[in-house]
């Protein structure tokens, strides 16, 4: 026993363990360093998986579109959700099949002629600028056009990263269908990981996000159909070449606010001026008529009352997301911004409610 006591005394004489920090100041600095390391590590991890997270968000957007269609059908057809979702998917697949087969021949023929017409009209515009006294180098313009085409190809390849664009679309579709069939299953799964006192707030925020997303996508789809069909009818009535192709491009690009309308308008005007000045001026009139009616009548009636986003903020988000994630980020910038806005509004609402529920004594800290 004495030997054991002497050994313990000898061990105590050695002092504290070298891994133990006795200084409070040093301990606080180490804790700060660990916290910053964790933050940096989490940020790097999120950047690493950001493209996968964007694919998941794209699937949620696709699920919201299916869910919106199923809810509309449920008002007139009292069927189970699985059948309503199936009807929406069958109608969507049927439209895609018609677009690829029945209209595919004419569209592909017109699409082959479009680059040549655009190039010719760019040359006409350069000649007009030179007559006005501007010096335009044809080689520089061709170089810029080549860089643009190369950039578009690069962005297109970047849609799916390593997996490729088709795989990304397939993943978004499959995950979106699973979510649309039983969205409550995934909501309960996420809520289960949260503290009990946070679950009611989570369900409220998710319900608001789902409603907002459905309204946003409904407005987007109605706007796409309206712009595409109305553009096609107006251009075909005047005899503008490639009216079908321009209508389809206008409708598809309407999914991207701001930027999509500018691209569609530029293509429409270039093709219009290939048939003369009068036709070119008519295409300008059609473009402004369609965009004005869609922006001030169609969208406000459906989505703008629910999702009121500042145009400059949307454009900035599109530029950032487009640079970071390519076309996929450009398509999802607006929905992502809307969801962030809803989350911040819900948080501010709960904070205001807590402040209102506080008594004067509690607010004064007495």
N, C-alpha and C positions, 0 to 999 in steps of 0.2 A: 504494500500500500504506500509506503514511504517513497519507494522508487517511482511509483505512478504519480504521486504528488509532486515530486521533484521534477519529473518530466513535464507535467502540466505547467509548472512555474517557468521552466526553461522555454516552453512554447510561447507563454505569454510575454516573456522578455523579448521575443523576436519582433513584437509589435503587430499591428494590424496587417491584414492581407494586402498585397500590392494591388489587387483588383478593386479594393474598396476605396472610395473617394470620401475622405472625411471633411474636406472643405465645402461648406454650403455654396459658396460662389462658384467653385469649380464644378460642383454637381449640377447647378443650374445651367452652366455653359454646355456641359455634356448633354443634358436633356434637350437644350435648344439645337445642338448639332444633330442629335438623333432625329428630332422632329423635322428639321430641314431636309435631312437625308431621306426620310420617309416620304416627304412631299415631293421631292425631286424624283424619287424612284417611282411613285405613283403616277407622276406626270409622264415620265418616260414610258411607263407601261401603257397608259392610256393612248399615247401617241402611237405606240407599236400596234395596238389593237383597234385604232380609230377606224380603219377601213372596214373591219368586221362589224364594229358597232354601227357604222353607217349602213351596212347591208341589213342589219337587224332593224334599224329604224325605217329603211325603205320597205321592209316586209310589213312593218306596222302601218305604214301609209297605205300600202296595197290592201291590207286587211281592213282598214277603215273604209276604203272604197267599196270593197265587197260587202262589208257590214251595212253601209249606207244603202246599197241596192237591196239587200235582204230586208232591211227595215221598211223600205218603200213597198216591196212586194207583200210584206206581212199585213199591210193595211187593206189589201184587196184579196189576198190568198191566205187563208188560215192554215198554214202548214207548219211542220216542225222546221227548226232553224237549218238543219242539215239539208233539207230539200230546197229551202229558199236559197241557201248558198250555192247549191248545185245548179239551180236555174240561172243564177247570175253568172256563174262560171261558164255554163254552156252557151249562153247568149254572147258572152265576151269572146269565147273561142270561135263561135260561129262568125262573128264579125271579123275577127282576124283571118279566118279561112277565106271569107269572101274578099277581103282586101288583098290577100295574097294570090288569089286565083282569078276571080272575075275581073277585078280592076287592075290586077298586077301587070297584064300585058300592056295596056295603055299607059299606065304610070311608068313602067320601066322604059318604054319608048320615049316618053316625054322627059324622063330623068336623064336619059342619055344625051338629049339635045340641050338641056339646061346649061351645062358648063360652057358650051360653045356660045350660046346667046349671051350669057353673062360676060364672057371675055370680049365679045364684039362690042357690047355696050360700054364696057370699061374703056375700050379703045376710043369709042366715040366721045366719051366724057373727057378723056385726056386731050383729044384733038380740040374740043371746045375750050378747054382751059388754056391751051396754047394760043388759041386765037384771041383770048382775052388778055394775053400778055404774061401768063404764068409759065414758068419753065418747069416742065415735068420730064424727068428722065424715064424713058420706057423700060430700061433695064432695072431701075430701082423698083418700079411698079411690079414688074414680073417677079423680082426677087421677093418683094413683100407678099405677093400672091402665093408664091411657092412656100414661103415660110408659114403663111396662114394654113395652107393645105397640109403641110407637114405637122403643124401644131395641132390641127384638128385630128389628124391620124394618131398623134401621140396621146391626146386626151382620150380618144376613143379606146385605145389600147389600155389606158389606165383605168377604165371603168371597173374592171374586176381585179386589178392587180395581177397577182400570179395566176389566179384561177382562170382568168379570161372573162370577157363580157358575157358570153352566153351562159357560162356557169353561174355568174353573179345574178343574172336575170332569173335563172332556174331556181337558185337558192331563195331569192326574194319571193318568187311565186309560191314555192313550197311552204316556206315559213309563214308567209302571209295567209295561205289557205288554212293551215293548222290553227293560227290565231283567230281567224274569222269564224271557224267552226265552233269554237268554245272559248271566247275571250275571257270569261270569268275564271276559268281554270288557271290561267296565267296571272290574272290579277290576284287571286287568292294565294298563289305561290309566292309572289313578291311581297304581299302583305304579311304573310307568315314570317318572313325574315325581319320584319320591323317590330319595334316595341308595341305593346298593346295600345298604349295611349296615343300612338301615331297612326294607327290603322284607319281610323275614321277620317282623318285628314287626307290620308293617301287615297282612299276610295273617292272622296269628294273631288280631289284634284284630278284623278284619273277619269272620273265621269265628265268633268268639265273639259278635259283634254280630248276625250273621245267625241263629245258633242262638237267641239270646235273643229276637230280634224274632219269630221263628216261634213260639216257645213263648208269648210274650205275646199275639200275635194269635190263636193257637189257643185259649188260655184265654178271650180276649175273645169270640170267635165262639161257642164252646160255651156260655159264659155267656149270650150274647144269645139263642141258640136255647132254652136251658133256661128262662130267665126269661120269654121271650115265650110259649112253648107252655104252660108250667106255669101262668102267670098267666091265660092265656086259658081253660084247662080248669077251673081252680078257680073263676074268676068265672062262667063259663058254667054250671057245675054248680049254683051258688046262684041263678042268674037275674039276675045283675048286668047292668044295661044297658051296651051298648057293650063287651062282653067282648072281641070281636075287635080293636077299635081300641085298647083299653087294653093288650091283649097285645102288639100290634105296637109301640106306643109304648114299652112297658116293655122290649121286646127291643132296639129301636133305641137307646134312651137308655142301655142297659147298656154300650154302647161307651164312654161317658164315666164313669169311676169317680167315686164320691161324689156329684157334682152330678146326674148322670143318674138315679141311684136316688132321690134326694130329689124331683126333679121328677115322675118317674113315680109315686112313692108319693102325692104331693100330689094329682095328678089322679085317681088311683084312689080315694082316700078321699073326695074331693069328689063324684065320681060315685056312690060307694057310699051316702053319706048322703042323696043325692037320693031313694033308695028306702026310707029309714027308718033308725032308729038301729041295729037289728039288722044290716041290710045294711052300714051304715057300719062297725060293729065287725068284721064279717066281712072286709071289705076290708083293715082294719088288720091282722087276723090273717094274711091271705094275703100282704100286703106283707112283714111280718116273717118269715114262714115262707120265702118265696122268697129274700129277701136273706140270711137266716141260712144256708140250705142252700147257696146259691151261694157265699157268702163263706167258709164253713168246710169245704165238701166239694168242690164243683166246681173252683173256682179253685185251691186248694192242690194238688189232684191233677194239674193241668195246668201252671200257670204260676208260682204263687207260689214254688215251690222254686227256680226259675230267676231270677225277677225279684222280689226282696223289697224293695219300696219303702215307705217310711214314709208312712202316709196323710196326715199333715199336710204333708209335703213335696210329695206329689202334688197336694193341694188348693191349696197356694200356687202351684205351677207352673201349674195350671189357671187360677187367677185372673189371674196375670200374662200368660200367653199369651192368655187370653180378652180382656183389655183391649187388648193390643197388636194382635192379629190376628183377633179376632172368633171365630166358631164354628169356623173351620178351626184356629186356634190352640188352642182348647179341646179339639178332637178329638185333636190331635197332641201335646198337652203330655205325656201319660203315656209314649208311645213315645220322645219326645225325651229325657225325663228318664232313661228306662231306658238309652238309648244313651250318654248322658253318664256314667252310673254305670258301665257296662261299660268305657268308655275309661279312666276314672280307676282302676278296679280293675286293668286290664291294665298301666297305667303303674306303679302301686304294686307289682304283682307283679314286673315287670322290675327295678325299683329294688331290691327285696329280694333278687332273684337276684344282681344285681351286687354287693351288699354281702356276700352269703354267699360269693361266689367270690373276694373280695379276701383276700389273705393278711394275717396280723396286722401284718407289716412295712409293707405298703402302706396298711393302715387307719391305722397310727400315723404315716404320713408319713415313715418312715425308710428 
